[in-house]
Amino acid sequence: MRLDQIERLKALSEGLADVVLDEANPKNWPGTGKTLAELTRDERGDRHWCKKNAAATMTLLVKVMSITGHVQGGTLPGGTTEEDLDAMQDKAEREATALLERAQAGVHVH
């Protein structure tokens, strides 16, 4: 990967982080302040969509950060297979989902 591409990915990760902070904030979801019983069917559906979208954006951010982190940290260890890379990606996605769930629950994520 070229240096200019890495720099563009780093800039992209900053923008994605801003989007994640907006999308993962429950105050920005439809039906804020209502109990579950008070939500309309459309509000429940829209709220669910907002959560899924936030999770997808978080996953994208983690993937971009993973790419720039590997480049910053050097090359992958010799003998790294495609299965290893898939496992790393799966792990990053699980970590991103866990972070998002903790953020939604109001738990400090750091």
Secondary structure, 3 states (H helix, E strand, C coil): CCHHHHHHHHHHHHHHHHHHHHHCCHHHCCCCCCCHHHCCHHHHHHHHHHHHHHHHHHHHHHHHHHHHHHHHHCCCCCCCCHHHHHHHHHHHHHHHHHHHHHHHCCCCCC
